[in-house]
Amino acid sequence: MSGPRRIRWFVWGLAAAVIGGGPALPRLAAEDPIRGGPADDPAGLVRQLGDESFQRREAATLRLARLGLEAKAALIQGLDSPDAEVRRRCQRILADVLELDFRQRVRRFAEATDEVSDGDVPGWKSFHQIVGDGKSARDLYVEMLGAEPELLETLASDAERLPELLTMRLRQVQARRSSMAGSAQSRDVGLGSIATFLFVLADEKVLLPEPVLNQVKEHVYSPAFQQAIMAGPKAEPTHRLLAAWLRRDELPPLETMKLAFRHQIPEALPTALKVIAQQQGVPMLRVQALLLVARFGTLAQVPAVEPLLQDVNGVNYRVQSTQGTTEVRDIALAVLVKLSGQKYAEYGLAKVVEHPQLGFETASVGFPDEEARARAQQKWADWSREHAAEIQAAQTDDVNAGAGRGG
């Protein structure tokens, strides 16, 4: 294992045991002997860790700990010492030194008052590009650093390992949850961990198998995450992290759209447009896609929706004791009317009931007969033809806006 990777494993894997529950570092008395060089010579002190005298080994250990980061290079060299005692002590001290330095950097970061900063912690620059700066973003990131420091450090320094490391971490979480089945203790993962998982998955280079992605989806529906994203000081950055993941379109389309409706995430619009463009599969999936376009789309999406005016497939509905069927083409027309800013009644859709999340209720869409439908479709064709330039301009604006957002 290479030096840098070895350090990472010591910091995140061993630090908790060494600092939290391991043997305490020795106290240094004025008369403690140091052999092999000046008292502040890190290389000499590392050699001293293998001294025959236990007292001298302990004294060198404490001196190296007090030197802190100044002793880092020498401690790294000591990890490859042929002396097992030197290696063991270098591991302990290095974990201690780097963990303490990490905590200090996190504290400085949390207390910083500047609005925009790259920070002094791993991954912050990429994070604030996704969620922005400000106190709520910093507070969430501090929680993430406390929950998943190894993932965040790896993201900043060895991104190629992220898929492997995240998969391993999620399996570890799943195993823990399984082992606690039936226990009174909470099996839920905290917000800091879930937010870190989403942050890592916002990187398009991180590809995970579907079963592992399903685990992430389960965590998104957990009480800890739902409470955070629905309300509270961390709702905005949490919402932006989820949006960044959904933008990647990794989940099955229906799952992506369900989360988009639940949390009002317009970044899932490309998923809906892809479903509409395919014009195949179960009709209900296309209906959900149409509703998402109705909720978050603009005049720019009109050309994408218009082909579904020919989709005669029906979707069943049940409202209390009433059952019925609505055709996809009628829902598509209602979506077009909404996108164009016209009134439903002008198209013979006077009974359409608007919905705050879905745009409108599908069960309220329909025509009494084929003649009424034909008149409405002809009216739309005339409007679309007359406003072709306006629709084209909206598409151009949408493309330019997407380029400005980086995609």
BANUVO-206950 format. One record per residue (C-alpha): residue number from 1; residue in three letters; x, y, z. Coordinates in nm, 4 decimals, m for minus. Layout:
BANUVO-206950
{atom NUM, ALA, {X, Y, Z}} ...
***
This chain:
BANUVO-206950
{atom 1, MET, {0.0000, 0.0000, 0.0000}} {atom 2, SER, {0.1350, 0.3432, m0.0943}} {atom 3, GLY, {0.2312, 0.6005, 0.1664}} {atom 4, PRO, {m0.0595, 0.8437, 0.1096}} {atom 5, ARG, {m0.3176, 0.5663, 0.1025}} {atom 6, ARG, {m0.1659, 0.4116, 0.4142}} {atom 7, ILE, {m0.2015, 0.7447, 0.5936}} {atom 8, ARG, {m0.5674, 0.7747, 0.5016}} {atom 9, TRP, {m0.6454, 0.4350, 0.6440}} {atom 10, PHE, {m0.4619, 0.5208, 0.9648}} {atom 11, VAL, {m0.6361, 0.8529, 1.0041}} {atom 12, TRP, {m0.9926, 0.7313, 0.9497}} {atom 13, GLY, {m0.9563, 0.3683, 1.0527}} {atom 14, LEU, {m0.7257, 0.3830, 1.3530}} {atom 15, ALA, {m0.7636, 0.7346, 1.4896}} {atom 16, ALA, {m1.0845, 0.6660, 1.6784}} {atom 17, ALA, {m0.9315, 0.3696, 1.8592}} {atom 18, VAL, {m0.6011, 0.5414, 1.9286}} {atom 19, ILE, {m0.7430, 0.8713, 2.0465}} {atom 20, GLY, {m1.0775, 0.7729, 2.1860}} {atom 21, GLY, {m1.0044, 0.4419, 2.3528}} {atom 22, GLY, {m0.6392, 0.3544, 2.2969}} {atom 23, PRO, {m0.3491, 0.4012, 2.5350}} {atom 24, ALA, {m0.2846, 0.7617, 2.6295}} {atom 25, LEU, {0.0337, 0.9240, 2.5097}} {atom 26, PRO, {0.2951, 0.9424, 2.7864}} {atom 27, ARG, {0.3634, 1.2550, 2.9933}} {atom 28, LEU, {0.7084, 1.4050, 2.9372}} {atom 29, ALA, {0.9181, 1.5059, 3.2367}} {atom 30, ALA, {1.2046, 1.7550, 3.2157}} {atom 31, GLU, {1.4615, 1.4857, 3.2768}} {atom 32, ASP, {1.3287, 1.2403, 3.0177}} {atom 33, PRO, {1.6270, 1.1308, 2.8102}} {atom 34, ILE, {1.6265, 1.1784, 2.4312}} {atom 35, ARG, {1.8971, 1.0024, 2.2376}} {atom 36, GLY, {2.0088, 1.0197, 1.8745}} {atom 37, GLY, {1.9882, 1.3946, 1.7984}} {atom 38, PRO, {1.8389, 1.7249, 1.9124}} {atom 39, ALA, {1.5063, 1.7028, 2.0965}} {atom 40, ASP, {1.3220, 1.8659, 1.8045}} {atom 41, ASP, {1.4717, 1.6442, 1.5296}} {atom 42, PRO, {1.1766, 1.4344, 1.4027}} {atom 43, ALA, {1.3927, 1.1770, 1.2233}} {atom 44, GLY, {1.6011, 1.1232, 1.5346}} {atom 45, LEU, {1.2911, 1.0913, 1.7478}} {atom 46, VAL, {1.1455, 0.8306, 1.5102}} {atom 47, ARG, {1.4642, 0.6271, 1.5470}} {atom 48, GLN, {1.4288, 0.6684, 1.9231}} {atom 49, LEU, {1.0939, 0.4876, 1.9037}} {atom 50, GLY, {1.2900, 0.1639, 1.8631}} {atom 51, ASP, {1.5205, 0.2278, 2.1585}} {atom 52, GLU, {1.5796, m0.0578, 2.4020}} {atom 53, SER, {1.4657, 0.1652, 2.6878}} {atom 54, PHE, {1.0899, 0.1829, 2.7367}} {atom 55, GLN, {1.1303, 0.5221, 2.9041}} {atom 56, ARG, {1.3136, 0.6635, 2.6021}} {atom 57, ARG, {1.0561, 0.5201, 2.3620}} {atom 58, GLU, {0.7772, 0.6861, 2.5592}} {atom 59, ALA, {0.9625, 1.0180, 2.5743}} {atom 60, ALA, {1.0207, 1.0154, 2.1972}} {atom 61, THR, {0.6551, 0.9309, 2.1404}} {atom 62, LEU, {0.5383, 1.2348, 2.3335}} {atom 63, ARG, {0.7930, 1.4667, 2.1736}} {atom 64, LEU, {0.6769, 1.3608, 1.8250}} {atom 65, ALA, {0.3145, 1.4128, 1.9241}} {atom 66, ARG, {0.4005, 1.7646, 2.0458}} {atom 67, LEU, {0.5772, 1.8439, 1.7193}} {atom 68, GLY, {0.2520, 1.7682, 1.5361}} {atom 69, LEU, {0.2552, 1.8225, 1.1623}} {atom 70, GLU, {0.6223, 1.9155, 1.1755}} {atom 71, ALA, {0.6913, 1.5475, 1.2379}} {atom 72, LYS, {0.4593, 1.4202, 0.9633}} {atom 73, ALA, {0.7264, 1.3409, 0.7012}} {atom 74, ALA, {0.9423, 1.1529, 0.9496}} {atom 75, LEU, {0.6433, 0.9572, 1.0792}} {atom 76, ILE, {0.5485, 0.8556, 0.7261}} {atom 77, GLN, {0.9015, 0.7271, 0.6720}} {atom 78, GLY, {0.8701, 0.5368, 0.9984}} {atom 79, LEU, {0.5730, 0.3432, 0.8678}} {atom 80, ASP, {0.8182, 0.1471, 0.6510}} {atom 81, SER, {1.0710, 0.0849, 0.9273}} {atom 82, PRO, {1.1931, m0.2739, 0.9608}} {atom 83, ASP, {1.1401, m0.2344, 1.3383}} {atom 84, ALA, {0.7837, m0.3403, 1.4292}} {atom 85, GLU, {0.7864, m0.1208, 1.7407}} {atom 86, VAL, {0.8753, 0.1869, 1.5337}} {atom 87, ARG, {0.6013, 0.1087, 1.2830}} {atom 88, ARG, {0.3427, 0.0581, 1.5560}} {atom 89, ARG, {0.4272, 0.3816, 1.7338}} {atom 90, CYS, {0.4420, 0.5803, 1.4095}} {atom 91, GLN, {0.0945, 0.4549, 1.3275}} {atom 92, ARG, {m0.0365, 0.5688, 1.6646}} {atom 93, ILE, {0.1301, 0.9082, 1.6574}} {atom 94, LEU, {0.0486, 0.9828, 1.2948}} {atom 95, ALA, {m0.3180, 0.8993, 1.3463}} {atom 96, ASP, {m0.3188, 1.1198, 1.6565}} {atom 97, VAL, {m0.1446, 1.4125, 1.4882}} {atom 98, LEU, {m0.3538, 1.4073, 1.1712}} {atom 99, GLU, {m0.6793, 1.3583, 1.3566}} {atom 100, LEU, {m0.6064, 1.6537, 1.5847}} {atom 101, ASP, {m0.5081, 1.8674, 1.2864}} {atom 102, PHE, {m0.8273, 1.7645, 1.1079}} {atom 103, ARG, {m1.0425, 1.8624, 1.4046}} {atom 104, GLN, {m0.8727, 2.1980, 1.4305}} {atom 105, ARG, {m0.9252, 2.2674, 1.0608}} {atom 106, VAL, {m1.2933, 2.1713, 1.0866}} {atom 107, ARG, {m1.3347, 2.4024, 1.3860}} {atom 108, ARG, {m1.1725, 2.6922, 1.2005}} {atom 109, PHE, {m1.3937, 2.6198, 0.9012}} {atom 110, ALA, {m1.7099, 2.6113, 1.1135}} {atom 111, GLU, {m1.6212, 2.9405, 1.2814}} {atom 112, ALA, {m1.5236, 3.1218, 0.9598}} {atom 113, THR, {m1.7291, 3.4311, 0.8824}} {atom 114, ASP, {m1.6226, 3.4902, 0.5209}} {atom 115, GLU, {m1.9084, 3.4261, 0.2799}} {atom 116, VAL, {m1.7108, 3.2430, 0.0109}} {atom 117, SER, {m1.4015, 3.0387, 0.0820}} {atom 118, ASP, {m1.2366, 2.7217, m0.0421}} {atom 119, GLY, {m1.2115, 2.6346, 0.3234}} {atom 120, ASP, {m0.9488, 2.4280, 0.4969}} {atom 121, VAL, {m1.1266, 2.0937, 0.4740}} {atom 122, PRO, {m1.1382, 1.8259, 0.2012}} {atom 123, GLY, {m1.4075, 1.8551, m0.0637}} {atom 124, TRP, {m1.5520, 2.1922, 0.0371}} {atom 125, LYS, {m1.4716, 2.3621, m0.2924}} {atom 126, SER, {m1.6758, 2.1057, m0.4882}} {atom 127, PHE, {m1.9502, 2.1061, m0.2270}} {atom 128, HIS, {m2.0158, 2.4788, m0.2298}} {atom 129, GLN, {m2.0240, 2.4750, m0.6095}} {atom 130, ILE, {m2.3280, 2.2478, m0.5772}} {atom 131, VAL, {m2.5089, 2.3952, m0.2761}} {atom 132, GLY, {m2.3614, 2.7428, m0.2411}} {atom 133, ASP, {m2.1988, 2.9050, 0.0595}} {atom 134, GLY, {m2.3538, 3.0409, 0.3751}} {atom 135, LYS, {m2.4100, 2.9187, 0.7279}} {atom 136, SER, {m2.6582, 2.6423, 0.6456}} {atom 137, ALA, {m2.4226, 2.4922, 0.3854}} {atom 138, ARG, {m2.1267, 2.5105, 0.6236}} {atom 139, ASP, {m2.3234, 2.3612, 0.9112}} {atom 140, LEU, {m2.4308, 2.0696, 0.6931}} {atom 141, TYR, {m2.0761, 2.0148, 0.5713}} {atom 142, VAL, {m1.9415, 2.0124, 0.9258}} {atom 143, GLU, {m2.1950, 1.7395, 1.0045}} {atom 144, MET, {m2.0826, 1.5496, 0.6951}} {atom 145, LEU, {m1.7162, 1.5800, 0.7955}} {atom 146, GLY, {m1.7970, 1.4368, 1.1341}} {atom 147, ALA, {m1.9947, 1.1457, 0.9882}} {atom 148, GLU, {m1.7938, 1.0450, 0.6782}} {atom 149, PRO, {m1.4443, 1.2000, 0.6881}} {atom 150, GLU, {m1.2817, 0.9198, 0.4884}} {atom 151, LEU, {m1.5243, 0.9502, 0.1976}} {atom 152, LEU, {m1.4771, 1.3261, 0.1812}} {atom 153, GLU, {m1.0992, 1.3054, 0.2050}} {atom 154, THR, {m1.0928, 1.0396, m0.0663}} {atom 155, LEU, {m1.3124, 1.2538, m0.2883}} {atom 156, ALA, {m1.0570, 1.5329, m0.2620}} {atom 157, SER, {m0.7399, 1.3282, m0.2988}} {atom 158, ASP, {m0.8094, 0.9895, m0.4618}} {atom 159, ALA, {m1.1429, 1.0125, m0.6474}} {atom 160, GLU, {m1.0835, 0.6924, m0.8448}} {atom 161, ARG, {m1.1368, 0.4943, m0.5243}} {atom 162, LEU, {m1.4750, 0.6534, m0.4493}} {atom 163, PRO, {m1.6976, 0.3875, m0.6129}} {atom 164, GLU, {m1.5208, 0.1094, m0.4251}} {atom 165, LEU, {m1.5152, 0.2983, m0.0958}} {atom 166, LEU, {m1.8770, 0.4169, m0.1150}} {atom 167, THR, {m1.9994, 0.0691, m0.2052}} {atom 168, MET, {m1.8093, m0.0753, 0.0896}} {atom 169, ARG, {m1.9457, 0.1918, 0.3237}} {atom 170, LEU, {m2.3063, 0.1383, 0.2143}} {atom 171, ARG, {m2.2719, m0.2373, 0.2577}} {atom 172, GLN, {m2.1297, m0.1773, 0.6023}} {atom 173, VAL, {m2.4312, 0.0383, 0.6893}} {atom 174, GLN, {m2.6684, m0.2248, 0.5523}} {atom 175, ALA, {m2.4997, m0.4983, 0.7551}} {atom 176, ARG, {m2.5286, m0.2881, 1.0692}} {atom 177, ARG, {m2.8964, m0.2240, 1.0069}} {atom 178, SER, {m2.9576, m0.5944, 0.9535}} {atom 179, SER, {m2.7746, m0.6859, 1.2727}} {atom 180, MET, {m2.9902, m0.4413, 1.4699}} {atom 181, ALA, {m3.3219, m0.5742, 1.3385}} {atom 182, GLY, {m3.5634, m0.5927, 1.6292}} {atom 183, SER, {m3.3434, m0.3744, 1.8470}} {atom 184, ALA, {m3.4833, m0.0729, 2.0294}} {atom 185, GLN, {m3.1903, 0.1296, 1.8990}} {atom 186, SER, {m3.2372, 0.3387, 1.5881}} {atom 187, ARG, {m3.1073, 0.1755, 1.2706}} {atom 188, ASP, {m3.1337, 0.4960, 1.0698}} {atom 189, VAL, {m2.8262, 0.6604, 0.9236}} {atom 190, GLY, {m2.7743, 1.0225, 1.0216}} {atom 191, LEU, {m2.8131, 1.3228, 0.7948}} {atom 192, GLY, {m2.4361, 1.3739, 0.7745}} {atom 193, SER, {m2.3839, 1.0314, 0.6198}} {atom 194, ILE, {m2.6781, 1.0523, 0.3785}} {atom 195, ALA, {m2.5745, 1.3988, 0.2609}} {atom 196, THR, {m2.2219, 1.2676, 0.2013}} {atom 197, PHE, {m2.3531, 0.9753, m0.0038}} {atom 198, LEU, {m2.5501, 1.2173, m0.2242}} {atom 199, PHE, {m2.2549, 1.4534, m0.2554}} {atom 200, VAL, {m2.0290, 1.1716, m0.3734}} {atom 201, LEU, {m2.2957, 1.0498, m0.6171}} {atom 202, ALA, {m2.3264, 1.3977, m0.7680}} {atom 203, ASP, {m1.9936, 1.3178, m0.9377}} {atom 204, GLU, {m2.0760, 1.1557, m1.2725}} {atom 205, LYS, {m1.7590, 0.9451, m1.2552}} {atom 206, VAL, {m1.8937, 0.7561, m0.9541}} {atom 207, LEU, {m2.0896, 0.4604, m1.0946}} {atom 208, LEU, {m2.2560, 0.2124, m0.8600}} {atom 209, PRO, {m2.4556, m0.1067, m0.9229}} {atom 210, GLU, {m2.8340, m0.0765, m0.8979}} {atom 211, PRO, {m2.8658, m0.2633, m0.5628}} {atom 212, VAL, {m2.6283, m0.0151, m0.4024}} {atom 213, LEU, {m2.8143, 0.2813, m0.5533}} {atom 214, ASN, {m3.1349, 0.1398, m0.4065}} {atom 215, GLN, {m2.9734, 0.1550, m0.0636}} {atom 216, VAL, {m2.9058, 0.5257, m0.1146}} {atom 217, LYS, {m3.2682, 0.5754, m0.2204}} {atom 218, GLU, {m3.3834, 0.4049, 0.1004}} {atom 219, HIS, {m3.1721, 0.6458, 0.3043}} {atom 220, VAL, {m3.3264, 0.9408, 0.1188}} {atom 221, TYR, {m3.6676, 0.8287, 0.2460}} {atom 222, SER, {m3.5395, 0.7910, 0.6027}} {atom 223, PRO, {m3.6835, 1.0134, 0.8800}} {atom 224, ALA, {m3.3496, 1.1893, 0.9322}} {atom 225, PHE, {m3.3264, 1.3012, 0.5713}} {atom 226, GLN, {m3.6955, 1.3752, 0.5257}} {atom 227, GLN, {m3.7061, 1.5951, 0.8348}} {atom 228, ALA, {m3.4005, 1.7870, 0.7184}} {atom 229, ILE, {m3.5173, 1.8470, 0.3619}} {atom 230, MET, {m3.8753, 1.9382, 0.4560}} {atom 231, ALA, {m3.7915, 2.2064, 0.7093}} {atom 232, GLY, {m3.5171, 2.3429, 0.9284}} {atom 233, PRO, {m3.1908, 2.5326, 0.8799}} {atom 234, LYS, {m3.0320, 2.2713, 0.6517}} {atom 235, ALA, {m3.3285, 2.2250, 0.4171}} {atom 236, GLU, {m3.1867, 2.4302, 0.1284}} {atom 237, PRO, {m2.8431, 2.2639, 0.0968}} {atom 238, THR, {m3.0009, 1.9220, 0.1520}} {atom 239, HIS, {m3.2503, 1.9909, m0.1261}} {atom 240, ARG, {m2.9705, 2.0948, m0.3630}} {atom 241, LEU, {m2.7747, 1.7766, m0.2933}} {atom 242, LEU, {m3.0747, 1.5609, m0.3783}} {atom 243, ALA, {m3.1331, 1.7653, m0.6940}} {atom 244, ALA, {m2.7702, 1.7166, m0.7996}} {atom 245, TRP, {m2.8085, 1.3393, m0.7698}} {atom 246, LEU, {m3.1445, 1.3226, m0.9492}} {atom 247, ARG, {m2.9968, 1.5275, m1.2331}} {atom 248, ARG, {m2.7711, 1.2295, m1.3051}} {atom 249, ASP, {m3.0784, 1.0169, m1.3868}} {atom 250, GLU, {m2.9407, 0.6995, m1.2257}} {atom 251, LEU, {m3.2605, 0.5696, m1.0661}} {atom 252, PRO, {m3.5498, 0.4124, m1.2557}} {atom 253, PRO, {m3.7488, 0.7005, m1.4111}} {atom 254, LEU, {m4.0532, 0.6499, m1.1919}} {atom 255, GLU, {m3.8413, 0.6698, m0.8747}} {atom 256, THR, {m3.6706, 0.9865, m0.9951}} {atom 257, MET, {m4.0027, 1.1504, m1.0770}} {atom 258, LYS, {m4.1591, 1.0456, m0.7451}} {atom 259, LEU, {m3.8776, 1.2164, m0.5562}} {atom 260, ALA, {m3.9015, 1.5191, m0.7849}} {atom 261, PHE, {m4.2732, 1.5574, m0.7102}} {atom 262, ARG, {m4.2255, 1.4952, m0.3395}} {atom 263, HIS, {m3.9542, 1.7582, m0.3002}} {atom 264, GLN, {m4.0313, 1.9853, m0.5951}} {atom 265, ILE, {m3.7080, 1.9310, m0.7893}} {atom 266, PRO, {m3.7108, 2.0759, m1.1425}} {atom 267, GLU, {m3.3693, 1.9226, m1.2137}} {atom 268, ALA, {m3.5523, 1.5945, m1.2845}} {atom 269, LEU, {m3.7170, 1.7455, m1.5921}} {atom 270, PRO, {m3.4698, 1.5782, m1.8371}} {atom 271, THR, {m3.5777, 1.2385, m1.7012}} {atom 272, ALA, {m3.9402, 1.3180, m1.7829}} {atom 273, LEU, {m3.8510, 1.4399, m2.1313}} {atom 274, LYS, {m3.6590, 1.1202, m2.1979}} {atom 275, VAL, {m3.9619, 0.9101, m2.1021}} {atom 276, ILE, {m4.1856, 1.1192, m2.3294}} {atom 277, ALA, {m3.9424, 1.0896, m2.6203}} {atom 278, GLN, {m3.9387, 0.7094, m2.5981}} {atom 279, GLN, {m4.3214, 0.6907, m2.6349}} {atom 280, GLN, {m4.3257, 0.3336, m2.5133}} {atom 281, GLY, {m4.3712, 0.1315, m2.1987}} {atom 282, VAL, {m4.6628, 0.1555, m1.9592}} {atom 283, PRO, {m4.8876, 0.4580, m2.0230}} {atom 284, MET, {m4.8825, 0.5605, m1.6549}} {atom 285, LEU, {m4.5092, 0.6284, m1.6781}} {atom 286, ARG, {m4.5707, 0.8727, m1.9645}} {atom 287, VAL, {m4.8499, 1.0346, m1.7670}} {atom 288, GLN, {m4.6154, 1.0904, m1.4723}} {atom 289, ALA, {m4.3607, 1.2394, m1.7105}} {atom 290, LEU, {m4.6243, 1.4704, m1.8574}} {atom 291, LEU, {m4.7263, 1.5871, m1.5120}} {atom 292, LEU, {m4.3647, 1.6624, m1.4249}} {atom 293, VAL, {m4.3346, 1.8706, m1.7405}} {atom 294, ALA, {m4.6578, 2.0488, m1.6486}} {atom 295, ARG, {m4.5150, 2.1268, m1.3070}} {atom 296, PHE, {m4.1672, 2.2425, m1.4060}} {atom 297, GLY, {m4.1705, 2.2959, m1.7817}} {atom 298, THR, {m4.2071, 2.6069, m1.9959}} {atom 299, LEU, {m4.3080, 2.6874, m2.3489}} {atom 300, ALA, {m3.9721, 2.5376, m2.4525}} {atom 301, GLN, {m4.1043, 2.1848, m2.3827}} {atom 302, VAL, {m4.4070, 2.2177, m2.6147}} {atom 303, PRO, {m4.2434, 2.0368, m2.9134}} {atom 304, ALA, {m4.1463, 1.7468, m2.6854}} {atom 305, VAL, {m4.5042, 1.7017, m2.5615}} {atom 306, GLU, {m4.6930, 1.7457, m2.8909}} {atom 307, PRO, {m4.6261, 1.3913, m3.0270}} {atom 308, LEU, {m4.8258, 1.2478, m2.7365}} {atom 309, LEU, {m5.1387, 1.4153, m2.8735}} {atom 310, GLN, {m5.1642, 1.0956, m3.0814}} {atom 311, ASP, {m5.1274, 0.8576, m2.7838}} {atom 312, VAL, {m5.4680, 0.6902, m2.7446}} {atom 313, ASN, {m5.3623, 0.4685, m2.4544}} {atom 314, GLY, {m5.5723, 0.5009, m2.1430}} {atom 315, VAL, {m5.4840, 0.5138, m1.7748}} {atom 316, ASN, {m5.7309, 0.4069, m1.5098}} {atom 317, TYR, {m5.8140, 0.6179, m1.2102}} {atom 318, ARG, {m6.0256, 0.5833, m0.8977}} {atom 319, VAL, {m6.1525, 0.8824, m0.7040}} {atom 320, GLN, {m6.3411, 0.7672, m0.3966}} {atom 321, SER, {m6.6133, 0.5415, m0.5407}} {atom 322, THR, {m6.5769, 0.6666, m0.8984}} {atom 323, GLN, {m6.3668, 0.4774, m1.1508}} {atom 324, GLY, {m6.2747, 0.5783, m1.5027}} {atom 325, THR, {m6.0123, 0.6090, m1.7729}} {atom 326, THR, {m5.8241, 0.9111, m1.9028}} {atom 327, GLU, {m5.6393, 0.8985, m2.2331}} {atom 328, VAL, {m5.2760, 1.0007, m2.2542}} {atom 329, ARG, {m5.3481, 1.2356, m2.5460}} {atom 330, ASP, {m5.5981, 1.4331, m2.3367}} {atom 331, ILE, {m5.3466, 1.4739, m2.0543}} {atom 332, ALA, {m5.0872, 1.5828, m2.3107}} {atom 333, LEU, {m5.3251, 1.8502, m2.4379}} {atom 334, ALA, {m5.3925, 1.9748, m2.0849}} {atom 335, VAL, {m5.0159, 1.9991, m2.0297}} {atom 336, LEU, {m4.9744, 2.2006, m2.3505}} {atom 337, VAL, {m5.2510, 2.4379, m2.2475}} {atom 338, LYS, {m5.0803, 2.4909, m1.9126}} {atom 339, LEU, {m4.7334, 2.5421, m2.0664}} {atom 340, SER, {m4.8712, 2.7982, m2.3095}} {atom 341, GLY, {m5.0482, 2.9936, m2.0387}} {atom 342, GLN, {m5.3953, 2.9479, m2.1849}} {atom 343, LYS, {m5.7170, 2.8566, m2.0069}} {atom 344, TYR, {m5.8373, 2.4977, m1.9874}} {atom 345, ALA, {m6.1977, 2.6032, m2.0451}} {atom 346, GLU, {m6.1088, 2.7456, m2.3860}} {atom 347, TYR, {m6.0271, 2.3891, m2.4937}} {atom 348, GLY, {m6.3353, 2.2250, m2.3476}} {atom 349, LEU, {m6.1464, 2.1190, m2.0347}} {atom 350, ALA, {m6.3517, 2.3226, m1.7897}} {atom 351, LYS, {m6.3473, 2.0503, m1.5219}} {atom 352, VAL, {m5.9688, 2.0369, m1.4815}} {atom 353, VAL, {m5.8726, 2.0559, m1.1132}} {atom 354, GLU, {m5.5336, 2.2102, m1.0431}} {atom 355, HIS, {m5.2957, 2.0407, m0.7990}} {atom 356, PRO, {m5.0147, 2.2188, m0.6107}} {atom 357, GLN, {m4.7598, 1.9428, m0.6691}} {atom 358, LEU, {m4.8791, 1.7590, m0.9821}} {atom 359, GLY, {m4.9991, 2.0558, m1.1844}} {atom 360, PHE, {m5.3496, 1.9121, m1.2168}} {atom 361, GLU, {m5.5435, 1.5975, m1.1292}} {atom 362, THR, {m5.5483, 1.3522, m1.4185}} {atom 363, ALA, {m5.8928, 1.2224, m1.3253}} {atom 364, SER, {m6.0367, 1.5671, m1.4014}} {atom 365, VAL, {m5.9121, 1.5660, m1.7633}} {atom 366, GLY, {m6.1259, 1.4400, m2.0501}} {atom 367, PHE, {m6.3827, 1.5120, m2.3205}} {atom 368, PRO, {m6.7472, 1.4117, m2.3421}} {atom 369, ASP, {m6.7075, 1.2818, m2.6971}} {atom 370, GLU, {m6.4695, 1.2494, m2.9906}} {atom 371, GLU, {m6.6043, 1.5606, m3.1582}} {atom 372, ALA, {m6.5130, 1.7779, m2.8602}} {atom 373, ARG, {m6.1658, 1.6250, m2.8541}} {atom 374, ALA, {m6.1147, 1.6906, m3.2250}} {atom 375, ARG, {m6.2149, 2.0573, m3.1840}} {atom 376, ALA, {m5.9695, 2.0995, m2.8959}} {atom 377, GLN, {m5.6861, 1.9374, m3.0873}} {atom 378, GLN, {m5.7511, 2.1542, m3.3915}} {atom 379, LYS, {m5.7578, 2.4654, m3.1750}} {atom 380, TRP, {m5.4194, 2.3660, m3.0338}} {atom 381, ALA, {m5.2738, 2.3001, m3.3801}} {atom 382, ASP, {m5.3815, 2.6473, m3.4900}} {atom 383, TRP, {m5.2331, 2.8104, m3.1779}} {atom 384, SER, {m4.9056, 2.6195, m3.2081}} {atom 385, ARG, {m4.8657, 2.7174, m3.5733}} {atom 386, GLU, {m4.9368, 3.0846, m3.5021}} {atom 387, HIS, {m4.6879, 3.0922, m3.2141}} {atom 388, ALA, {m4.4109, 2.8867, m3.3734}} {atom 389, ALA, {m4.1575, 3.1703, m3.3514}} {atom 390, GLU, {m4.2355, 3.2238, m2.9837}} {atom 391, ILE, {m4.1911, 2.8531, m2.9128}} {atom 392, GLN, {m3.8617, 2.8472, m3.1008}} {atom 393, ALA, {m3.7353, 3.1469, m2.9042}} {atom 394, ALA, {m3.8277, 2.9718, m2.5781}} {atom 395, GLN, {m3.6303, 2.6642, m2.6857}} {atom 396, THR, {m3.3265, 2.8793, m2.7667}} {atom 397, ASP, {m3.3476, 3.0497, m2.4283}} {atom 398, ASP, {m3.3751, 2.7103, m2.2584}} {atom 399, VAL, {m3.0642, 2.5784, m2.4380}} {atom 400, ASN, {m2.8686, 2.8905, m2.3455}} {atom 401, ALA, {m2.9808, 2.8675, m1.9836}} {atom 402, GLY, {m2.8711, 2.5027, m1.9725}} {atom 403, ALA, {m2.5290, 2.5942, m2.1125}} {atom 404, GLY, {m2.4964, 2.8634, m1.8479}} {atom 405, ARG, {m2.5665, 2.6064, m1.5760}} {atom 406, GLY, {m2.3043, 2.3753, m1.7211}} {atom 407, GLY, {m2.5484, 2.1224, m1.8714}} 
***
